[in-house]
């Protein structure tokens, strides 16, 4: 190649690289501004506030032409107004939840996006073919729940468990017959961060039986959550993951245990046994052999999905095709075992916070209003059958429910 052609090619390459560099810089800047504008719009910020935000990010001592004292005052004022906005938005969501008028469209864009992702993924292969959204009265809903909430556990009589000798492994006394004569009043205590500073411990302990969830402790939190634990519902991660120390932790001793695992919607027991979400079966066998006197049950996957069907049948929206939360499962379980059930912080009180658990420092609004589980729809359903006073709901996060044995239904 002649020298002048090499020179011309080098010049063209240099111009091409310069053009690509400028194009990348322009697109990156435009994307950054667009993202910032959308974030501000989602937060209720105006264009003036966006420009103010941009200005306060210039330098550590304040933007040019503005004194450091004035700059700090502006930042404090802006943060205060932002906190007021989110506080008022949170209160609006609470009030709508208390009255049963909260819809998905009122949730934050992030939660709406996560919900759409869950609807699309359909990890558990849910096929729902019935009509949804029936609007029943409180009594009708109670009766439907009573009819459809038939507690089922793995009892060793179905394959593959019958072939493996599980009839001798599982407790001989069915869960629904376990000391039900003693359970006049029961408490269901959620693990929500709003339990902190509630001072509900003494009231919770006054119940005949208390249900707790997963790894929620009482030690160190007695004033707010009480000390009594009668039944504990745990997910399969608790028994399968070594970090939870299932066989040695005091949390899982001297209580009735119920473990559940999210099987596919239409799978049979053999398919579930061969491929559980977490290996709960090996851990269950070890525990039953180690502590045969302890009541320990595996919730039947058909029972779990029957509760999902119940929620969807009574909800106009398409709910997440994932199993109900442990909280909802526990509420329906105790309504089957007790004459009256007090539920704490399932529907949040004025203490509502994005703190997921009172014993952990992890914040996420999805823990209250739902992402994976259809939590929002569960809460709206429970709100419809609440027999307690609205003041109790607002101040304590307390819902009062009648046990199924007290509900008068037709033949």
N, C-alpha and C positions, 0 to 999 in steps of 0.2 A: 504494500500500500504506500502511495506517495506521501511525503511529509505533510503537505498542506491538507490532505484528506484526514490524516490522523489528528491534525490540529483542529479541524472543523468538527470531527466526531467528539473530541474532548470538550469543545465549547458547548455542543448540543447536550451532552451528558450533564455538564455543569448546570445549564439552564433547567434541564428536566429535574435534577435534584433540588434546585432552588424552588421551582414551582411546587413540587410535592411537599417540601418543607413548609412553605407558606400555606398551602391547602390544609395540611394537617393541623397547623397552628390555628387557622380560622375555624375549622370544624370542632376542634377541642374547646376553643373559647366559647363557641356558640352552644355546644353541649353543656358546658359548665353553667352558662347563664340561664339556659333553659331549665336545667335541673334545679338551680337555685330559685328560679321564678315559680316552678311547680311546687317546690317545698314550701315556699312562702305562701302560695295560694292555698295549699292544704292546711296551713296553720292560721289562715285568716289574715295574712299580712297584706298591706297595700303596697303600691309601687313606691311610695315615699319611704315606707319602712324598709323595703328592699334596698333602696339607695343608702339609707342610714346604716343598714347592716354592712353593706359594702365599704362604707367609709370607715367604720370602726375597726375594720380588719387591717387598716394600713398602719404598720409600725407598732412597736410596743408601748409608745408613750402618747399615742393619739394621732389622728389625722392632721394634716397640715392646716393651719389657720384656726385650730380649735385648742383651747387650753386643756391641759391634762385634767384639771378639776372638772371642767364642763363636760369633757369626753366621758369621764367616769360617771358623772351624774346621768348623762344620756343612756349609758349602758344599763345602769341600775333601773332607770325608768322604763326602758324597753323590756328588760327581763320581767319587771313587775307586771307590765301590761300583758306580756305573753302568758305569765302564770295565771293572771286573772281570766284570760280567754280560755285556757285549758280547764281551769277550775269550773267555770260556768258551763263549758261543754260537757264536762264529766257529770255535773249536777243534772243537766238536762237529760242525759242518758239514764242516770239513776231514776229520775222521776218517771220517765217513760217505762222503764223496766218495772217499777213499783206498781204502775197502773196497767201494765200489760200492753202498752202501745209502742214498744220499741221494735223497729224493723231493721233489716240488714243494711238498708240504704243510709241509716243514720250512723253506722259504724265508720271508723277511720278508713281511708282508702287502702291502707296496708292490710287491715283485717278483711276487707271485702275482696282484695286480690288473693289472699291466702285461701279464703273460702272457695273462690272460683277454681283455684288450683286443685283443692281437695275434691271438688265436684267432678273435675275432668279426669283426675288420676284413677279414681275408683279402685283403689288398691285391693279391696276385699271382694271385688266382683259382685257388687250388690245389683240384683235385678228386682226392681219394685214394680209390680203390675196392678196394684189396687188403686182406687181413687184416694186422694189425699185432701186434707183440709176440712174435715167434718167439724162443725161447730156445735159441741154438746154443752149442756148445762153442767154446773159443778157436780150435781148428783149423778147425772148420766156418765160423766167422765170418771167419777169414783167407781161406779159399777163396772164400767168397761175395764178399768185398771184391775179391779178385783178379779174379774173373769179371766183376763189375759195374763196376769202376773202369777203364774204357777211356778213356784220355786223348783228349779231342777238342778241337780248336781250329778256328777259322774258317780253312778252307784255300782258299777262293776257288772251290770247285767247285759250291757250292749257290747258288741264287737267293736274294737279288738280287745277291750278290757276284760270281757268274759273269758276269752281264751287265755288271758294272762293271769287269771286268778285274782283279779282285783276285788271280787265280791268279799274276800276275806281281808283285804287291805283297807278298804274305806271304812269309816265309822259305821257301826251297826245301827245307830239311831239317826234317822233322817234329820236334816237341818231344820225343816219346818216343825218338827216335834221337840226341838231342843229348848227345854225350860220355858216354853211360851206362856205357861200359867203364871210365871213370875213377872212377865214383862207387861206391866200396866202402862207405864210411861217410859219412853225411850228418847234418847238424844242422838242426833246425827251431827257430828262435829266436823265441819270442813277444815281443810288445811290452809285456807286462804290467809293472806297477809293481814286482812282486816280483823282477824281474831286478836291481833296484838292490841293491847290497851283496852280490851273489851270488858274486863273484870267479870267475865261470865263463868269463871271456874266453879264457884260454889253452886250456881244454878244448874250447870251441866251435871255435876256430881249428884244432884238430888234425884236424878232419874234412876229407874230400876236397871236400865241397861244403856250403855254408851257405845256407839259405833265410831271408829276412827279409820283412817286410810293410810295405806302404804307405810312410809317411815316417819309419820308425824309423831313427834315425841310429846310427852307431858312434862318431863323433868326440866325445870327451869322456866316453865311456862304455866305453872299450876294456877296462878291467879287468873289467867285469861282463858285457859282451856280445860281446867280441872285435872283430876288425877285418875279417874276411873276409866277403864277400858274393858268392855265385855266382848266385843266382836271387832275384828280388824279385817277389812277387805284389802287385798294386796294384788298388784298386777304381776305377771309372770317374770318381769325383770327383777323384782325383789328376790324371788327364790333362785333365779338363775345366775345372777351376777355376784361374784365373790365380794365386791365392795360393800354389799348390804349386810354381810355376815349373818345370813338368815338363820343358821343353825346355832349361833352363839349369842345373838343379840337378845337382850331382855324384852325388847319391843314385841317380839313374836312368841313369847312364852306366857303361859297361864291365861290365854285368851282363846276364843274360838276364831279360827282362821278360815278365810275364803279366798281362794286365788282364782284369777281369770286370765284368759289369753285370747287375743282376737283372731279367731279362725276366719277363713273366707265365709261369705254369707251362706252359700249353699253346699259347702263341703260336708262330707260325712265324717264320722268320728275317726275312721281309719286314716283318712287323708290328713286330718288335723293332727292325729297322734304321730304320724310319720314326718310332718313338717309344721310344728308349732312356730309361733313368732319367736318365743324364747323357750328353751327346754325346761318346762315346768315339771314334766313327768318324772325325770330322774330325781329331781330335788324332792318331789312329793313322796316317792318311794322311800328315799333315805329318811325323810322326816317322820313318816308313819312308823318306820321300823325303830327309829330312835326314840320317839315319843308316842307310842300307840294310844296312850290315855288322852291325848290332846285332841279335841274335836277339830278336824282339818278337812275341808271340803274343796272340790274343784267345781266351780260353776259351769254348768253345761252350756256350750256355745249356743244352743237353740234358745236357751233362756235369755242370753245376752241379746241375741238378734230379735227376739220377740219384743224386747223393750224398745229397740230401734224402730221396729214396725209400728209400735204404739205411738211413738213420737211423730213419725212421718204421717200416720193416718190422721193425726190431729193438728197438722201444720200445713198451711197452704203453700209455703215455699218448699223448694226441694232442699232437703237438709244434707249435711255432709254424709256420704256413704261410708261412715266409719262407726265402730261400736259406741254406745253411749258412754259417758264418763263413769268412773267409779262412784262419784257422788250421786248421780241419778240412780245407778244400780243399787246403792246402799239405801237410798230413801225408799224405793219400792220394796226392797227386802224387809226393812223395818216396819213398813206399813202392813206387811204380811204377818209379822211376828208380834206386833204390839198393838195395844188399844189406842194409844195416842203417841204421836211422834213430834218432837220439837227438832227442827232443822236450823242450824246456826251457820250463817254466812254463805249459804248456797245462792240465795238472792242477796246481793250485798247491801250493807247498811250505809249510813253516811260516812262510815270509816273506810269506804271502798278505796282501794289502792291498787296499783299495778304490781305490787309485791306478790309474787306467785304463792309463796308458802311462808307462814309465820316463822318458820325455823331456818329459812335460807335467805340469802341476799341476792335474789334474782328477780328482775322486773320484766314483765311482759303483759300487755293488755289482753293478749290471747288467753291467758290463764283464767280470766274472768268471763270473757264474752265468747271465747271459742275459736279454734282454728281447726285442729284435728277432730275433736269431739264436737257434736252439735249442741254445745253448751247453751247458746242463746235460746234455742228452741226448748231445751230441757227446762230452763229457768222460767220461760213464759208458760209452759205447761204446768209446772208446780205452782206458779203464781195464781193460776186459774182455780186451783182447789184449796188455796190457803184459807184456813178457818180462823186465823189469828187476826189481831187488830193491826191496822196499817202503822200505828205508832210503834208497835213491837218490831215490825219489819224495818222501819226507818232507823230506829235507835239501836236495835240489837242485831239486825239481820236475821231475825227469828221468824220462821214459818211454822205454823201449827197445823198438823194434819191428823185426820181421823184414821185409825187403823181399819183395815178392810173388814175385820170381824164386827165392827160397830155400824157398818153401812147397810142400810135396808134396801135391798134390790129385789126386783120382781123375780118370778120363777124362771 
